[in-house]
Every structure is written in structure tokens, then in C-alpha cells.
Amino acid sequence: MEDVSFITTEDNDDLIVSFAIPVSDYADVKSLTLLRTPKYEFILDAAERGVSVSYDDFPDDEDDLLEEIEIEEDVVKITISHRRYALNVQDVDDEEVKRAMKTLKKTNFDQRFKLSIL
């Protein structure tokens, strides 16, 4: 499980939830980012629509789509086609977590992925 130091969200044309994960020296972070742009999805094939997931540790995997996200207390589990991430958000400000959940719900307007908030 990886610790998250903060979460940034964007709720405009792009719907973004990005988890900042400290690297070993804690002076820098790597990002696990969930992105969806509903405004422009109509130009994509149906199989390409949804929330794309990118992680700085795997820069070549930018076309992965979110399959499931489970939020239980201070743990966020993210599942994509061939990876699963477990994130500890206990040190993140409660307002940041609430904004992230609100944005995640918006990204799932068409039920493209399984969203569980326990």
C-alpha cells in the first residue's frame, strides 16, 4: 500500500483526480491520475471511453481504463486491466477526499466502472 500526501481534483471539461504519492526523499511526489473528458468522448470508439489511469511508475501504460475503485475508510483501491493499486489516504485533508469522491462520482455518469464507497 502506498501513502498519499494530498489529492488534487479538477472539475471542468476535464474531470481529474490525482493522488500525490511521496517518493523516497519526500521532497518530491509521483502521481496516480484518473482522467476523463466527457465533452470530447463522442469522437472515441466505445471501447476507448471511460476514465484513463496513468501512474508515473508506469509511463507507457497511459491507455489503461479504470475498471473499479473501492473506497473504504482511509483506503482507496484502484483496479485497471492488469494492475491494482492500494492507497492510504489517512493523512489527506478530509475536504480533499470529499472533493475527490464527488469528482469520481461525476466521472462514472455512465456506469463505465464499478464504484464502491463503503
N, C-alpha and C positions, 0 to 999 in steps of 0.2 A: 504494500500500500504506500502511496506517495502522499506526502503532506502538501497542502495547498496554502499559500500565504495570502492570496487575495484572488478575487474573481472580478473580471470586467465584463460588462454587458453593453450591447448596442441594440437599440430598438427603432430602427429607421427602415430604409429599403433593405438593408442587411439586418438579419437577426443573428446576433453573435453572443455566445457565452464562452469566455476564455478563462481557463484555470491557470494561475501562475504557480509553478512548482519550483521551489528554490533548488539551485544546483549546489554542489558540494561546498563552495565557499560562501554561500548565502548572500553574496553581493550581486548575484545575477539570477535570473529565472529562465525556465523553459516554459513553453506554453502548450497546453492541450486545448484546442479551439474547435468549437462547434459552430458551423456557419450555415445559414440558409437565406436565400434571396428569392422569396416568393414572387416578387414583381417580375422577375425575368425567367422563371422556371418554365413558362409556356414554350420557350424555344428549345428546351431539352427533351430528349426521349424520356418516356415514362420511367424507365429503369435508372435514369440519371437524376431523378428528382428526389429531394429529401435533404437531410442535414448532413453536410460533409464534415468529416472529422480529420483534423491534422494534428500532429504532435511533433515537436521539434526533434525528438529522438528518432523519428522515422520520417524524414522529409520526402521520401519517394512515395509514401502512402497517402497522398493528398486526395485521392479519389474514393476513399472509403466512406461509406454511408453509415449513419447511426442506425443500429437495429434495436437497441434497448438502452434505457437509462433508468436506474433504480436509485432512489434517494431514501435512505433510512438513517434518521438522526444525523450524525456527523459523517456519514459515509456515502459517497456517490460512486456507483458502479456504472461504467460505460462499456457497452458491447458493440463492436463493429464486426464485420465479416470474419476476420481472422485474428482479432485481438480483444482483450478485455482489460480495462483499467479500473483500479480501485483507488479512490481519492479520499483523503482525510481532510474534511473542511472545518474541523473543530476550532481552528484559530482564525477563521474568516469571520468578519463582521456579519452579524445577523441580517442587516439590511442588504448587504451584497448577496447573501444566499437567497433572500426573498426575491430580489430583482432577477437573479439567475433563474429561479423557479418560474417566475412569471414569464420570462422570455422563452424558456423551454416549452412551456405550455403553448405559447404562440407558435413556435416552430412546428408543433405537432397538430396543426389545424386540420390536416387530412389523415391523421392516424397512421402516418408512414412508419412510425416506430412505436415500440411499447414503452410507455412512460408510467412508472410506479413511484408514487410518493407515499411512503409508509410512515 
